[in-house]
């Protein structure tokens, strides 16, 4: 039997394909298992109905010697992507001299490139901490505005000559569903 070095090219290709096929099955299985775990966290976050977006850095690829005008980074976040809230990953590129010329590619976690998903796993605690901080800040800002909201509403109702209502006034012609 000839050694692997002198085996016919088709035979070597068939052997190599068999090897990569076996590894692909294992890779897909472990990747799917990781995806299931992340999906559990994603579902738990969706139930919280936070409605806030945060991003944490995964990696930064600063300007390179051959192109010192372009900066690129990868980020793990919680955001609304294509109409769905979830754990997400994005790659952001910026032209250092002209920030208007930038690029961004974002994916929900399970759609992101596998290499980025792998890097992201180590940053989940940081993402949760950032979500807590952002949700707290948002709550505090809303609470501050709540203190002025009644005065604004009262001024508006006095100016219109209407009696203050507990909720918003429906637009003219609005009919509640089911009412005739």
N, C-alpha and C positions, 0 to 999 in steps of 0.2 A: 504494500500500500504506500503510495507516495506521501511524503511529508506535506504538512499544511502549506509550506512555502512554495512547493511546486505543483500543488493540486490544481486541476483545471479551474479557471476563473468561475465558471458557473457552479461548480461544486462548492467552492469557497463562499460564493455569494449565497447559496442555499443554506449552508451551515451558519453563516452570519445572520441570515434572515431568521432562522430558527431561534438563535440566541436572542436577537432583539425582540422577537415575538414573545418569548417566555418572560423577558424582563418587562415588556410593555404590560402584560397581564398583571404582574405584581405591582408595577407602578400605578396602574389605573385603580387597582384594588385599594392600595394605601391612600391614594389621593381621594377616592370616594369616601373612605372612612374618615379622613380629615374633614371632608366636605360635610359629612353628617354632623360632626361635632360643631362646626361653625354654624350650620343651619339651626341647631338647637339654640345657640346664643343669639343668632339673628332673630329667631321667632320670639325669644324672651324680650329682646329690645323692642321689637315691633309692638308687643303688647303694652309696653310702657307709654306708647304714643307721644314720644318726646318732641318730635317735630323740629329738632335742631340738627344742624350740620356741623361736624367737626372733622378735622384732618390732622394726623400726626405723621411726621417724617419717617420714612422707611430707609431711604438712602438718598444721597445727594451726589450727583455727578457734576462737579463744578466745571468751569471752563477748561478745555483741554488745550495743550500748546498749539495744535493746528487750528483750533477754533475758539479763541479766547473771548468770544462775544455771546456764547450760548451756554446757559445754565439749565440743568435738568434735574428733577427729583421725582422720587416715587413716594406715595403717601397712602396710608391706611386710614379709612374714615368711616363715618356713618353719614349717609346722605341719600337724597332722592335721585335715583338714576333711572332715566326713561320711565318716569312716573311711579317708581316703586322705591320705598324706603328700605334701606338695608346696609349691611356691612359692605364696604366698597374699597376699591383700590384705584388710584389714578396715577398717571405719569404727567408731569407738568414741565414744559420747556419754555424758557424765557430768553428773549433777545435782550441782553444786558443794556445795550444802547437804545433800543426801542421796544419798551415793554408791550406796546400794542401788537407787536409781532411775536405772539406766543402760541403755544400749542398745548392742548390738553386732551388726554384720552382717559376715559374712566369706565369702570366696569363694576357691576355687582360682584361680590367676592368670588362666587362659583364660576363666573365668566372670565375672570382675570387670568393672565398667563400664569402657568403653574409655578414658575420661578418666583414671581412676585408674591403669590399666595404663601409659598414656603417662607420667605423672608418676613411676611406679615405676622405669622403665628407668634413670634417673640414680642410683638407690640400690642397684643390684645389688652393687657392690663393698662398700658398707657392710653389706649383708646377709651377704655371705660372711665379712667380718671378724667380725660378730656371731656367726655360726655357729661360727667357729673358737674364739672366746673362750668361748662357752657349752659347746662340746664339750670344751674343755680343762678348764674348771671342773668339769664333770660327771665327767670322767675322774679328776681329782684327788680329788674327793669319794668316788668309788668306791674309789680306791686307799687312802684313809684308812680307810674302813670294812673293806676287805679285811684290814687288819692286826688287827682285832678279831674278824672273822668266825670264824676257827678256834677261838678261845677260847670264843666263844658256842656254837658247834656242839659242842665238846668238853664243855662244862658240861652241855649238854642231853643228850648221849649218856650221860654218867656218871650224871645224875639218873634217866634211864630204865632204866639197867642194860644198855643195848645196846652192842654193839661199834660203834665209829665206822665210818661208811660214807663212801665217796668222793662219793656223791651223795645226793639227798633220798630219804627212805623213802616208798615208794608207799603210798597209803591201803589199808586192809583191803579185800580183794575185788578189787583192781586186777589186771587181766590184760593183759600186753603184747600188742599187736596181732600176730596171726599165731601166737601161742602157744596151745596147747590144754591 
